[in-house]
């Protein structure tokens, strides 16, 4: 039983490490990684609820589409609106 717990813990640690590195590799700016133009936000209700720290964005100039890190928190955006 102890062997199963240790193996399960190593699998969880590997998953946490991979998830962390993938998140850190995502672009953090709102400019296109290919051409540098401004990216447009694509709203996904499921993605916003499941992974609120990432956003799906699309470049209007070159057509690049991908996931980027969210740079501002929602609290800051709400405070800026009022």
C-alpha positions as a Markdown table, in Angstrom:
| # | Residue | x | y | z |
|---|---|---|---|---|
| 1 | Unk | 0.0 | 0.0 | 0.0 |
| 2 | Unk | 2.9 | 2.4 | 0.8 |
| 3 | Unk | 4.3 | 1.8 | -2.6 |
| 4 | Unk | 1.1 | 2.8 | -4.3 |
| 5 | Unk | 0.9 | 6.0 | -2.2 |
| 6 | Unk | 4.5 | 6.9 | -3.1 |
| 7 | Unk | 4.0 | 6.2 | -6.8 |
| 8 | Unk | 0.8 | 8.2 | -6.8 |
| 9 | Unk | 2.6 | 11.1 | -5.1 |
| 10 | Unk | 5.3 | 11.1 | -7.7 |
| 11 | Unk | 2.7 | 11.2 | -10.5 |
| 12 | Unk | 1.0 | 14.2 | -8.8 |
| 13 | Unk | 4.3 | 16.0 | -8.4 |
| 14 | Unk | 5.2 | 15.4 | -12.1 |
| 15 | Unk | 1.8 | 16.7 | -13.1 |
| 16 | Unk | 2.2 | 19.8 | -11.0 |
| 17 | Unk | 5.7 | 20.5 | -12.4 |
| 18 | Unk | 4.6 | 20.1 | -16.0 |
| 19 | Unk | 1.5 | 22.3 | -15.4 |
| 20 | Unk | 3.7 | 25.0 | -13.8 |
| 21 | Unk | 6.2 | 25.0 | -16.7 |
| 22 | Unk | 3.5 | 25.1 | -19.4 |
| 23 | Unk | 1.8 | 28.0 | -17.7 |
| 24 | Unk | 5.1 | 29.9 | -17.4 |
| 25 | Unk | 5.8 | 29.2 | -21.1 |
| 26 | Unk | 2.6 | 30.9 | -22.2 |
| 27 | Unk | 3.0 | 34.5 | -23.5 |
| 28 | Unk | 2.1 | 37.1 | -20.8 |
| 29 | Unk | 1.6 | 40.1 | -23.0 |
| 30 | Unk | -1.3 | 41.2 | -25.1 |
| 31 | Unk | 0.8 | 41.5 | -28.3 |
| 32 | Unk | 1.0 | 38.8 | -31.0 |
| 33 | Unk | 4.1 | 36.6 | -30.7 |
| 34 | Unk | 4.4 | 36.5 | -34.5 |
| 35 | Unk | 3.8 | 40.1 | -35.7 |
| 36 | Unk | 3.5 | 42.2 | -32.5 |
| 37 | Unk | 0.0 | 43.5 | -33.2 |
| 38 | Unk | -2.7 | 43.8 | -30.6 |
| 39 | Unk | -4.6 | 40.6 | -29.8 |
| 40 | Unk | -8.4 | 40.4 | -29.6 |
| 41 | Unk | -10.0 | 38.5 | -26.7 |
| 42 | Unk | -12.2 | 35.5 | -27.6 |
| 43 | Unk | -14.8 | 34.9 | -24.8 |
| 44 | Unk | -15.2 | 31.3 | -23.7 |
| 45 | Unk | -17.5 | 30.7 | -20.8 |
| 46 | Unk | -16.2 | 27.2 | -20.0 |
| 47 | Unk | -12.5 | 28.2 | -20.3 |
| 48 | Unk | -13.1 | 31.2 | -18.1 |
| 49 | Unk | -14.6 | 29.0 | -15.4 |
| 50 | Unk | -12.2 | 26.1 | -15.6 |
| 51 | Unk | -9.0 | 28.0 | -16.1 |
| 52 | Unk | -9.5 | 31.7 | -15.1 |
| 53 | Unk | -5.8 | 32.5 | -15.3 |
| 54 | Unk | -5.6 | 32.0 | -19.1 |
| 55 | Unk | -7.3 | 33.7 | -22.0 |
| 56 | Unk | -7.9 | 32.7 | -25.6 |
| 57 | Unk | -6.7 | 35.5 | -27.9 |
| 58 | Unk | -6.6 | 36.0 | -31.7 |
| 59 | Unk | -4.5 | 38.3 | -33.8 |
| 60 | Unk | -6.5 | 40.2 | -36.4 |
| 61 | Unk | -3.4 | 40.9 | -38.6 |
| 62 | Unk | -1.7 | 37.5 | -39.0 |
| 63 | Unk | -4.4 | 35.2 | -37.8 |
| 64 | Unk | -2.5 | 33.7 | -34.9 |
| 65 | Unk | -4.8 | 32.1 | -32.3 |
| 66 | Unk | -3.7 | 30.8 | -28.9 |
| 67 | Unk | -3.8 | 30.8 | -25.2 |
| 68 | Unk | -2.0 | 33.6 | -23.2 |
| 69 | Unk | -1.7 | 34.3 | -19.5 |
| 70 | Unk | -4.0 | 36.8 | -18.0 |
| 71 | Unk | -2.0 | 39.8 | -17.0 |
| 72 | Unk | -4.6 | 41.8 | -15.0 |
| 73 | Unk | -6.8 | 40.4 | -12.3 |
| 74 | Unk | -10.6 | 40.8 | -12.6 |
| 75 | Unk | -10.7 | 43.0 | -9.5 |
| 76 | Unk | -8.4 | 45.6 | -11.1 |
| 77 | Unk | -10.6 | 45.6 | -14.3 |
| 78 | Unk | -13.7 | 46.1 | -12.3 |
| 79 | Unk | -12.2 | 49.0 | -10.3 |
| 80 | Unk | -11.1 | 50.6 | -13.5 |
| 81 | Unk | -14.6 | 50.5 | -14.9 |
| 82 | Unk | -16.2 | 52.5 | -12.0 |
